[in-house]
Amino acid sequence: MAKAKNVIVYILLLIASMGSLHGQTSPLADEYIRAADDFKKNMKPDSAMVYYEKASVEFQRLGNVEKFISAYNQIGIILTRRDEYEKAKSYLDKALSTGLASLDSNNLEIATTYISLGVIYNAEEKYTDALAYHNKALSIRLRQLGKNDAQVATSYGNIGNVYLYAKDYNKSIDAHSKAMKIREKVFGEKSAEIIESYRGLGNGYREKGEYKKALKYFEKALENKIIQRGEGHKDLGRFYKNISEVYYLMENKAQGDFYKSKSEEVLKNR
């Protein structure tokens, strides 16, 4: 009996050590990540990628799959922002294949990879592929985080943006509405986070020709941005521009000109 108990204890210790190895890191790997994050924050993407690559090699050596995928995801994001889509996809595809082979398919890091691929395919106007990846990410986030989570709202917003570019405006509005309701619960109606939902809804209604509804949401976005940034801030320019464009579409030249001048005024002060 004692021998059997010792065997069970040994197996449990072995499993625990395997789990520890799976998530293992090292001072060197952590230093690489800190350096990469600092370079990224300070707008030095080339240096950031060098250190994410160094970190990925170290994490691969340690068998830390999740951290390896995270490093590759970061490289993919930087390359996507530089419109280097094929290079980005090569990193993201490797991250995805590694993750699906080694991790639970509902891992949140895999969801990040799906989102990055969705962004690329949307930019390439491959909307069916983009939606497939964003919906996979949404499914993981709903399962892991629940329906009222900020990351779930982000996924709905991503889906809404793809539908907007694909000119399926009703589905775009539906997705952005879901994102808005979650952000209202999590952050509140006057939060910075909800602004993108308001802009997404404004864009959808503008493209549908429902200009009064578009104005309602663009004005909400502007109001929140003023709360966050203050009157006269350069970031307000695009919000004034959104409103001016709707007024022009409504053939209200006076209001269109007014908001256009507001946009030009704040942008001139950059």
C-alpha positions as CSV (number, residue, x, y, z in Angstrom):
1,M,0.0,0.0,0.0
2,A,2.8,2.3,0.9
3,K,4.6,1.5,-2.3
4,A,1.4,2.3,-4.4
5,K,1.1,5.6,-2.5
6,N,4.7,6.4,-3.3
7,V,4.1,5.7,-7.0
8,I,1.1,8.0,-7.1
9,V,3.1,10.8,-5.4
10,Y,5.9,10.3,-7.9
11,I,3.4,10.6,-10.8
12,L,1.9,13.7,-9.4
13,L,5.3,15.3,-8.9
14,L,6.2,14.4,-12.5
15,I,3.0,16.0,-13.9
16,A,3.7,19.1,-11.8
17,S,7.2,19.3,-13.1
18,M,6.0,19.0,-16.7
19,G,3.5,21.8,-16.1
20,S,6.3,23.9,-14.7
21,L,8.5,23.2,-17.7
22,H,5.7,24.1,-20.0
23,G,5.5,27.6,-18.5
24,Q,9.2,27.9,-17.8
25,T,11.0,31.1,-18.4
26,S,14.5,32.5,-17.6
27,P,16.1,35.8,-16.7
28,L,17.5,36.0,-20.2
29,A,14.2,35.5,-21.9
30,D,12.5,38.0,-19.6
31,E,15.2,40.5,-20.3
32,Y,14.7,40.1,-24.1
33,I,10.9,40.6,-23.7
34,R,11.5,43.7,-21.6
35,A,13.8,45.2,-24.1
36,A,11.5,44.3,-27.0
37,D,8.5,45.9,-25.2
38,D,10.5,49.1,-24.5
39,F,11.7,49.4,-28.1
40,K,8.1,48.9,-29.3
41,K,6.8,51.5,-26.9
42,N,9.5,54.0,-28.0
43,M,8.6,53.5,-31.7
44,K,11.7,51.4,-32.6
45,P,10.0,48.5,-34.4
46,D,13.2,47.0,-36.0
47,S,14.9,46.7,-32.6
48,A,11.7,45.4,-31.0
49,M,11.5,42.6,-33.6
50,V,15.1,41.6,-33.0
51,Y,14.5,41.1,-29.3
52,Y,11.1,39.4,-29.8
53,E,13.0,37.0,-32.1
54,K,15.7,36.4,-29.5
55,A,13.0,35.8,-26.8
56,S,11.2,33.3,-29.1
57,V,14.4,31.3,-29.5
58,E,14.9,31.2,-25.8
59,F,11.3,30.3,-25.1
60,Q,11.5,27.5,-27.7
61,R,14.6,26.1,-26.0
62,L,12.7,26.1,-22.7
63,G,9.7,24.5,-24.1
64,N,7.4,27.4,-23.2
65,V,5.0,27.3,-26.1
66,E,2.7,30.0,-25.0
67,K,5.5,32.6,-24.6
68,F,7.0,31.5,-27.9
69,I,3.6,32.2,-29.6
70,S,3.3,35.5,-27.8
71,A,6.7,36.6,-29.1
72,Y,5.8,35.6,-32.7
73,N,2.4,37.3,-32.4
74,Q,4.2,40.6,-31.5
75,I,6.5,40.3,-34.5
76,G,3.4,39.6,-36.7
77,I,1.6,42.7,-35.3
78,I,4.6,45.0,-36.0
79,L,5.0,43.7,-39.6
80,T,1.2,44.1,-40.2
81,R,1.4,47.8,-39.1
82,R,4.2,48.2,-41.7
83,D,2.0,46.6,-44.3
84,E,4.4,43.7,-44.7
85,Y,1.6,41.2,-44.8
86,E,3.4,38.1,-46.2
87,K,6.2,38.4,-43.7
88,A,3.6,38.9,-40.9
89,K,1.7,35.8,-42.0
90,S,4.8,33.6,-42.0
91,Y,5.3,34.4,-38.3
92,L,1.6,34.1,-37.4
93,D,1.1,30.9,-39.3
94,K,4.0,29.4,-37.4
95,A,2.6,30.7,-34.2
96,L,-0.8,29.1,-35.0
97,S,0.5,25.7,-36.1
98,T,2.7,25.5,-33.0
99,G,-0.1,26.5,-30.7
100,L,-2.7,24.1,-32.2
101,A,-0.1,21.3,-32.0
102,S,0.9,21.9,-28.4
103,L,-1.8,23.9,-26.5
104,D,-5.5,23.7,-25.9
105,S,-7.2,25.0,-29.0
106,N,-9.1,27.5,-26.8
107,N,-5.9,29.2,-25.5
108,L,-6.2,33.0,-25.5
109,E,-2.8,33.4,-27.1
110,I,-4.1,31.4,-30.1
111,A,-7.1,33.9,-30.2
112,T,-4.6,36.7,-30.5
113,T,-3.0,34.9,-33.5
114,Y,-6.4,34.5,-35.1
115,I,-7.2,38.2,-34.6
116,S,-3.9,39.3,-36.2
117,L,-4.5,37.0,-39.2
118,G,-8.0,38.5,-39.5
119,V,-6.6,42.0,-39.6
120,I,-4.3,41.1,-42.4
121,Y,-6.9,39.3,-44.5
122,N,-9.3,42.3,-44.0
123,A,-6.5,44.6,-45.3
124,E,-6.1,42.3,-48.3
125,E,-9.9,42.5,-48.9
126,K,-10.3,38.8,-48.3
127,Y,-13.3,39.3,-46.1
128,T,-14.5,35.7,-45.9
129,D,-11.1,34.7,-44.5
130,A,-10.9,37.7,-42.2
131,L,-14.3,36.9,-40.7
132,A,-13.4,33.2,-40.2
133,Y,-10.4,34.1,-38.1
134,H,-12.2,36.8,-36.1
135,N,-15.1,34.5,-35.4
136,K,-12.6,31.8,-34.2
137,A,-11.0,34.4,-31.8
138,L,-14.5,35.5,-30.6
139,S,-15.5,31.9,-29.9
140,I,-12.3,31.3,-27.8
141,R,-12.8,34.6,-25.9
142,L,-16.5,33.9,-25.1
143,R,-15.6,30.4,-23.8
144,Q,-12.7,31.6,-21.7
145,L,-13.8,35.1,-20.6
146,G,-17.6,35.1,-20.7
147,K,-19.9,37.4,-22.7
148,N,-19.3,40.6,-20.8
149,D,-15.6,41.1,-21.2
150,A,-13.6,43.9,-22.9
151,Q,-11.7,41.4,-25.1
152,V,-15.0,40.0,-26.3
153,A,-16.2,43.5,-27.2
154,T,-13.0,44.0,-29.2
155,S,-13.7,40.9,-31.2
156,Y,-17.2,42.1,-32.0
157,G,-15.7,45.4,-33.0
158,N,-13.2,43.6,-35.3
159,I,-16.1,41.7,-36.9
160,G,-18.1,44.9,-37.3
161,N,-15.2,46.6,-39.1
162,V,-14.8,43.7,-41.6
163,Y,-18.5,43.7,-42.4
164,L,-18.2,47.5,-43.0
165,Y,-15.5,47.0,-45.5
166,A,-17.4,44.1,-47.1
167,K,-20.4,46.5,-47.4
168,D,-22.7,44.4,-45.3
169,Y,-23.8,47.3,-43.2
170,N,-26.6,45.6,-41.2
171,K,-24.2,43.0,-39.9
172,S,-21.6,45.7,-39.2
173,I,-24.1,47.6,-37.1
174,D,-25.2,44.5,-35.3
175,A,-21.6,43.6,-34.3
176,H,-20.8,47.1,-33.2
177,S,-24.0,47.2,-31.2
178,K,-22.9,44.1,-29.3
179,A,-19.5,45.6,-28.7
180,M,-21.1,48.9,-27.5
181,K,-23.4,47.1,-25.0
182,I,-20.5,45.2,-23.4
183,R,-18.4,48.3,-23.2
184,E,-21.3,50.2,-21.5
185,K,-21.5,47.5,-18.9
186,V,-17.7,47.2,-18.4
187,F,-16.5,50.8,-18.8
188,G,-19.6,53.1,-18.9
189,E,-21.2,55.3,-21.5
190,K,-18.6,58.1,-21.1
191,S,-15.5,55.9,-21.3
192,A,-12.7,56.1,-23.7
193,E,-13.1,52.5,-24.7
194,I,-16.7,52.9,-26.0
195,I,-15.6,55.6,-28.5
196,E,-14.7,53.0,-31.2
197,S,-18.1,51.4,-30.9
198,Y,-19.8,54.8,-31.5
199,R,-17.5,55.4,-34.5
200,G,-18.3,52.0,-35.9
201,L,-22.0,52.6,-35.6
202,G,-21.7,56.0,-37.1
203,N,-19.8,54.6,-40.1
204,G,-22.4,51.8,-40.6
205,Y,-25.4,54.1,-40.4
206,R,-23.7,56.7,-42.7
207,E,-23.0,54.0,-45.3
208,K,-26.7,52.9,-45.0
209,G,-27.8,56.5,-45.7
210,E,-29.3,56.8,-42.2
211,Y,-27.7,60.1,-41.5
212,K,-29.5,61.2,-38.4
213,K,-28.5,58.0,-36.6
214,A,-24.9,58.4,-38.0
215,L,-24.7,61.9,-36.5
216,K,-26.0,60.7,-33.1
217,Y,-23.1,58.2,-32.8
218,F,-20.4,60.5,-34.2
219,E,-21.5,63.2,-31.8
220,K,-21.4,60.7,-28.9
221,A,-17.9,59.8,-30.0
222,L,-16.9,63.5,-30.2
223,E,-18.4,64.2,-26.8
224,N,-16.5,61.4,-25.2
225,K,-13.2,62.3,-26.9
226,I,-13.5,65.9,-25.6
227,I,-14.0,64.4,-22.1
228,Q,-10.9,62.3,-22.5
229,R,-8.7,64.9,-24.3
230,G,-10.1,68.3,-23.8
231,E,-11.2,71.0,-26.2
232,G,-8.8,71.8,-29.0
233,H,-6.8,68.6,-28.9
234,K,-5.5,67.4,-32.2
235,D,-7.2,64.0,-31.8
236,L,-10.5,65.7,-32.2
237,G,-9.8,66.4,-35.9
238,R,-11.1,63.1,-37.3
239,F,-14.2,63.3,-35.2
240,Y,-15.1,66.8,-36.5
241,K,-14.4,65.5,-40.0
242,N,-16.8,62.5,-39.5
243,I,-19.6,64.9,-38.5
244,S,-18.8,67.4,-41.4
245,E,-19.0,64.6,-43.9
246,V,-22.4,63.5,-42.7
247,Y,-23.7,67.1,-42.9
248,Y,-22.5,67.4,-46.5
249,L,-24.3,64.1,-47.3
250,M,-27.4,65.6,-45.8
251,E,-26.8,68.7,-48.1
252,N,-26.4,70.9,-45.0
253,K,-23.4,72.9,-46.3
254,A,-23.4,75.4,-43.5
255,Q,-23.0,72.7,-40.8
256,G,-20.6,70.8,-43.0
257,D,-18.4,73.8,-43.4
258,F,-18.5,74.6,-39.7
259,Y,-17.3,71.2,-38.6
260,K,-14.8,71.0,-41.4
261,S,-13.3,74.3,-40.2
262,K,-13.2,72.9,-36.6
263,S,-11.3,69.9,-37.9
264,E,-8.8,72.0,-39.8
265,E,-8.4,74.3,-36.8
266,V,-7.3,71.6,-34.4
267,L,-5.2,69.8,-37.0
268,K,-3.4,73.1,-37.7
269,N,-2.3,73.2,-34.0
270,R,-0.6,69.8,-34.0
